[in-house]
Amino acid sequence: MTSAASTDPAGPRPLLNRRLAEFGTTIFAEMSALALSTGSINLGQGFPDTDGPEEVREAAVRALRDGRGNQYPPGPGVPELRNAVAAHQHRRYRLDFDPDTEVLVTAGATEAIAAALLALVEPGDEVIALEPYYDSYAASIAMAGGTRVPVTLRPGPAPGGAQADAPGAPLSFRLDLDELRDAVTDRTRLLLLNTPHNPTGTVLTRAELAEIARLAVERDLLVVTDEVYEYLVYDDAEHIPLATFPGMRERTVTIGSAGKTFAFTGWKVGWVTASAPLVTAVRSAKQFLTYVASGPFQYAAAEALALPQDYFDGLRRTLQEGRDLLAAGLTAAGFEVYRPAGTYFITTDIRPLGESDGFAFCRALPERAGVVAIPNAVFYDHREEGAPFVRFAFCKRPEVIQEAATRLAKLR
């Protein structure tokens, strides 16, 4: 296999263009391969180990058998799914979108992010993202020719009033709004946000989102919000779309996905909701990426979005139980745990274990304990900021989480 550093046979120039030179094999591929080769429990990559609702799977089978989506679906997505997405946004958030002009179906959220940035960012534009960030953000900004500007989330007391300052209060990663404001320059084109936030599990509060909205309006910025974990929020946390704030609907591209909510990550069904001009721009880029994808699964995703509230409540309860089970096991094993308010990931600090290098720790962990995790440093430009943090996924069956906790106890 040709590596990213290989040179062109016609000369000394590297084969991989300079924009992507820093991006090689993802850490997820490396750690998943390590899990396979060592027989370890994979708590690294964020995918459930059980399928989603049987009725949604059967909807996909029915679409296949009925010949719906077996050929190219419409470029913007099948009408059934576009209508279902618009209905969902109205029902849940009171956001009204025209399914014909303001909804676009994509090959998962990853393509939606790439298409949005390719469409909206010119070479030299600055894109602010909350660090640590999912690795595709950096690659998509690079492909668009933009300059990424990280604003770092840092550990601190979780929101919660006076109790937040009490000894032993839960810790989380928080956004410094002054730092965000200071990061905006005359070259800033776009804010790229993710809430609930992967990998830290932070859910931006109403007050934080209101300040971000004011900043975006004041500085005339576009915003792309990755909200794929919208249903995965716990305790008293609330997911609030940025597009619901004054002045934001016309400047916000909101990205959603069926994969995380319905546990069918392999189907790659995502969507964009935004004003018609923004959707038109994103579609102009998207059509030259996959053009269309996931035909039969689009019909199934449409039915999934109409599931009764009991399903979504049950999903939240199940994942919260998994979070609590893994958090207890990690704490018992000696990690400092940052209790997530959302997503299905837990970030931990390995320094109480006498470790400080997340990469070395994660590469040794399969042999030491038979468990795979992800070093958070891969999600940072400022690698030193993320060096002692390691991410574990809890979207697994309780017995798998319990066995992982038992194995991790060996680290004490």
C-alpha positions in Angstrom: 0.0 0.0 0.0 1.3 3.5 -0.9 1.8 5.6 2.2 0.9 9.3 2.5 4.7 10.1 2.4 5.3 8.2 -0.8 6.6 10.2 -3.7 5.3 10.6 -7.2 7.0 8.1 -9.5 7.4 10.9 -11.9 9.4 13.1 -9.5 10.0 14.0 -5.8 6.6 15.5 -5.2 4.6 13.6 -2.5 1.5 11.8 -3.8 -0.8 13.2 -1.2 -1.6 16.9 -1.6 -0.3 19.3 1.1 -3.7 20.1 2.5 -4.1 16.4 3.6 -0.4 15.7 4.4 -1.1 15.6 8.1 -3.9 13.1 7.8 -2.9 9.4 7.6 -4.7 6.3 8.9 -7.2 7.3 11.5 -6.7 6.3 15.1 -10.0 4.5 15.0 -8.7 2.1 12.4 -5.5 1.6 14.3 -7.2 0.9 17.6 -10.0 -1.3 16.1 -7.3 -3.4 14.4 -5.5 -3.7 17.8 -8.7 -4.8 19.4 -9.2 -7.5 16.8 -5.6 -8.8 17.0 -5.6 -8.9 20.8 -9.1 -10.1 21.4 -9.7 -7.0 23.5 -13.0 -5.3 24.3 -13.3 -2.4 21.9 -14.5 0.7 23.8 -12.7 2.9 21.4 -14.8 3.3 18.3 -18.3 4.7 18.9 -20.7 2.2 17.5 -23.3 0.1 19.3 -22.9 -3.6 19.7 -26.6 -4.3 19.1 -28.9 -3.2 16.2 -31.6 -0.6 16.6 -35.4 -1.2 16.6 -36.6 -4.2 14.7 -39.4 -2.2 13.1 -36.9 0.2 11.6 -34.8 -2.7 10.2 -37.9 -4.3 8.8 -38.8 -1.0 7.1 -35.4 -1.1 5.3 -36.1 -4.8 4.2 -39.6 -3.8 3.0 -38.1 -0.9 1.0 -35.6 -3.3 -0.6 -38.3 -5.8 -1.5 -40.7 -3.2 -2.8 -38.0 -1.7 -5.1 -37.9 1.6 -3.3 -34.4 3.1 -3.4 -32.7 0.3 -5.2 -31.9 2.7 -8.0 -30.7 6.3 -7.6 -32.9 8.2 -5.2 -33.6 11.9 -5.8 -30.5 14.1 -5.3 -31.9 16.0 -2.3 -33.2 12.8 -0.7 -36.4 10.8 -0.9 -39.5 13.0 -0.2 -40.6 10.7 2.6 -37.4 11.4 4.6 -37.2 15.1 3.8 -40.8 15.4 5.1 -40.0 13.3 8.2 -37.0 15.5 9.0 -39.0 18.7 8.6 -41.8 17.2 10.8 -39.3 16.2 13.4 -37.7 19.6 13.6 -41.1 21.2 14.0 -42.4 18.7 16.5 -39.3 18.7 18.7 -37.9 22.2 18.4 -40.7 24.3 16.7 -38.3 25.0 13.8 -40.1 25.1 10.4 -38.3 24.0 7.3 -39.6 23.5 3.8 -38.9 19.8 3.0 -38.4 20.7 -0.7 -35.9 23.5 -0.4 -34.6 23.5 3.2 -33.8 19.8 3.8 -31.0 17.8 2.2 -30.2 14.1 2.8 -26.5 13.2 3.0 -24.4 10.1 3.3 -24.2 10.4 7.0 -23.2 13.4 9.0 -19.6 13.2 7.9 -20.5 14.0 4.3 -22.8 16.7 5.5 -19.9 18.4 7.4 -17.6 18.0 4.4 -20.1 19.3 1.9 -21.0 22.3 4.1 -17.4 23.3 4.5 -16.5 22.8 0.9 -19.5 24.9 -0.1 -19.1 27.8 2.4 -15.4 28.2 3.0 -13.0 29.9 0.6 -9.2 29.3 0.7 -7.8 31.4 3.5 -11.1 31.7 5.5 -10.8 31.0 9.1 -13.0 28.3 10.7 -13.3 28.2 14.5 -14.0 24.8 16.0 -14.2 23.7 19.6 -11.2 21.7 20.5 -11.0 18.7 21.0 -12.9 18.0 17.8 -13.9 14.9 15.8 -11.1 14.2 13.3 -13.2 14.8 10.2 -13.6 18.4 11.1 -9.9 19.2 10.6 -9.7 17.2 7.4 -12.8 18.9 5.9 -11.5 22.4 6.8 -8.2 21.4 5.1 -9.9 20.1 1.9 -11.8 23.4 1.7 -8.6 25.3 2.0 -9.7 27.0 5.2 -7.6 27.7 8.3 -8.8 26.0 11.4 -8.7 28.0 14.6 -9.2 25.9 17.7 -10.9 27.2 20.9 -10.1 24.7 23.6 -12.7 23.3 26.0 -11.0 22.9 29.4 -11.8 20.9 32.5 -13.8 22.6 35.2 -16.9 22.1 37.4 -20.0 20.9 35.6 -22.9 23.4 35.4 -25.1 23.2 38.4 -25.1 26.4 40.5 -23.7 26.5 44.0 -23.2 22.7 44.0 -20.7 23.0 41.2 -18.0 24.4 43.5 -18.5 21.8 46.2 -15.7 19.3 46.9 -16.2 16.2 44.8 -18.6 17.9 42.4 -18.8 16.5 38.9 -16.2 17.8 36.4 -16.8 18.5 32.8 -15.2 20.4 29.9 -16.3 24.0 29.5 -16.2 26.6 26.9 -14.5 30.0 27.7 -16.8 32.5 25.9 -14.2 35.2 26.1 -11.7 33.0 24.4 -14.2 32.3 21.7 -14.9 36.0 21.2 -11.2 36.8 21.0 -10.7 34.1 18.4 -12.9 35.8 15.9 -11.1 38.0 13.4 -11.9 39.8 10.1 -11.0 36.5 8.4 -13.4 34.4 10.3 -16.0 32.9 8.0 -17.6 30.2 10.1 -18.1 28.6 13.5 -18.2 24.8 13.5 -19.9 23.6 16.7 -20.7 20.2 18.1 -23.2 19.8 20.9 -23.7 17.4 22.5 -19.9 17.3 22.1 -17.7 14.4 21.1 -15.4 13.5 22.7 -15.9 15.4 26.0 -19.7 14.8 26.5 -20.3 18.5 27.1 -23.7 19.9 26.3 -23.7 23.6 25.7 -26.1 25.4 28.0 -28.8 27.8 26.9 -26.8 30.7 28.2 -23.7 29.6 26.3 -25.6 29.2 23.1 -27.3 32.6 23.5 -23.8 34.2 23.7 -22.6 32.2 20.7 -25.7 33.4 18.8 -25.1 37.0 19.7 -21.5 36.7 18.6 -22.5 35.2 15.2 -25.0 37.9 14.5 -22.7 40.7 15.7 -19.8 39.5 13.5 -22.0 38.2 10.6 -20.7 34.6 10.9 -22.1 31.4 9.4 -22.4 28.5 11.8 -22.4 24.8 11.1 -23.8 22.7 14.0 -23.2 19.0 14.3 -26.1 17.8 16.5 -26.0 14.0 15.8 -26.2 13.3 19.5 -29.3 15.4 20.0 -31.2 12.6 21.8 -28.2 11.4 23.9 -28.4 13.8 26.8 -28.6 12.8 30.5 -29.6 14.0 33.9 -30.8 17.6 33.7 -29.0 18.5 30.4 -31.1 19.8 27.5 -30.2 19.9 23.9 -31.1 23.2 22.3 -30.5 23.8 18.6 -28.6 27.0 17.9 -31.0 27.7 15.0 -33.8 28.4 17.6 -32.0 31.6 18.8 -32.8 35.1 17.4 -31.0 35.7 14.1 -29.7 32.2 13.7 -32.1 30.3 11.5 -30.8 32.1 8.4 -27.1 31.7 9.2 -27.1 28.1 10.7 -26.6 24.8 8.9 -27.9 22.1 11.3 -26.6 18.5 10.8 -28.5 15.5 12.0 -28.1 11.7 11.6 -30.0 8.5 12.0 -26.9 6.5 13.0 -26.5 7.5 16.6 -30.2 7.9 17.5 -31.4 4.6 16.0 -28.2 2.4 16.3 -27.8 1.8 12.6 -24.4 3.5 12.0 -23.6 1.5 8.9 -26.6 2.9 7.0 -25.0 6.3 6.7 -28.1 8.4 6.6 -27.7 12.0 7.6 -29.3 15.3 6.8 -28.9 19.1 6.7 -31.6 21.6 7.6 -31.0 25.3 6.8 -32.4 28.2 4.9 -32.9 27.6 1.2 -29.8 29.6 0.1 -27.6 27.6 2.5 -29.1 24.3 1.5 -28.6 25.1 -2.2 -24.9 25.9 -1.5 -24.3 22.7 0.4 -26.2 20.6 -2.2 -23.9 22.1 -4.9 -20.9 20.6 -3.2 -22.6 17.4 -2.0 -23.7 16.4 -5.5 -20.1 15.9 -6.5 -19.2 13.8 -3.4 -21.6 10.8 -3.3 -24.3 12.4 -5.4 -26.8 10.1 -3.6 -26.5 7.2 -1.1 -28.4 4.8 1.2 -31.6 4.6 -1.0 -33.6 2.0 0.9 -32.3 3.1 4.2 -33.7 6.6 3.7 -37.2 5.2 3.7 -36.4 3.3 7.0 -35.0 6.5 8.6 -38.2 8.3 7.7 -40.2 5.7 9.6 -37.7 5.8 12.5 -38.1 9.5 13.0 -41.8 8.9 13.6 -41.3 6.4 16.4 -43.2 7.2 19.6 -41.6 9.2 22.4 -41.3 6.0 24.4 -38.5 4.8 22.1 -36.4 8.0 22.6 -37.0 8.0 26.4 -35.9 4.3 26.6 -32.8 5.0 24.5 -31.8 7.8 26.9 -32.4 5.6 30.0 -30.4 2.7 28.6 -27.4 4.8 27.6 -27.5 6.6 31.0 -27.4 3.3 32.7 -24.4 2.3 30.6 -22.7 5.6 31.3 -23.1 5.2 35.1 -21.9 1.6 35.0 -18.8 2.4 33.0 -18.1 5.6 35.0 -18.2 3.5 38.2 -15.8 1.0 36.8 -13.4 3.6 35.5 -13.4 5.4 38.9 -12.8 2.1 40.7 -9.9 1.4 38.3 -8.2 4.7 39.3 -9.1 7.0 36.4 -10.4 10.5 37.1 -13.8 10.6 35.3 -15.4 13.5 33.5 -19.1 12.6 33.7 -20.6 13.3 30.3 -23.9 15.2 30.0 -24.4 13.9 26.5 -23.1 11.5 23.7 -22.0 8.0 24.5 -18.4 8.7 25.4 -16.6 9.2 28.7 -13.4 11.2 28.9 -10.9 10.2 31.6 -7.7 11.6 33.0 -4.9 8.9 33.3 -2.6 11.0 35.6 -4.0 9.4 38.8 -2.7 6.1 37.4 0.8 7.6 37.1 0.5 8.0 33.3 0.6 11.1 31.2 0.9 10.0 27.6 -2.5 9.0 26.2 -1.1 7.5 23.0 1.3 5.2 24.9 -1.3 4.3 27.4 -3.9 3.3 24.8 -1.4 1.3 22.7 -0.4 -0.6 25.8 -3.9 -1.0 27.3 -4.9 -4.1 25.2 -2.0 -6.1 26.5 -2.3 -4.8 30.0 -6.0 -5.1 30.5 -7.7 -6.4 27.3 -9.5 -3.2 26.6 -9.2 -0.6 23.8 -9.7 3.1 24.2 -8.9 6.2 22.2 -6.3 8.9 23.1 -8.0 12.3 23.1 -4.8 14.0 21.9 -5.8 13.0 18.3 -8.7 15.4 18.6 -6.5 18.4 19.4 -4.3 20.8 17.5 -2.7 21.6 20.9 -1.6 18.0 21.5 -0.2 18.8 25.0 -3.7 19.9 26.1 -5.1 16.5 25.3 -2.1 14.3 26.3 -3.4 12.9 29.6 -7.0 12.3 28.4 -8.5 9.0 27.1 -12.0 8.3 25.7 -14.1 5.2 26.3 -17.4 4.4 24.6 -20.4 3.1 26.6 -22.8 2.3 23.8 -22.3 -1.4 24.6 -24.3 -4.1 26.3 -24.2 -4.0 30.1 -22.4 -7.3 30.3 -19.7 -6.0 28.0 -19.2 -2.9 30.0 -19.1 -4.9 33.2 -16.4 -7.2 31.8 -14.4 -4.2 30.6 -14.6 -2.7 34.1 -13.4 -6.0 35.6 -10.5 -6.1 33.2 -9.6 -2.4 33.9 -9.5 -3.1 37.6 -6.1 -4.8 36.9 -4.6 -1.3 36.5 -4.9 -0.6 40.2 
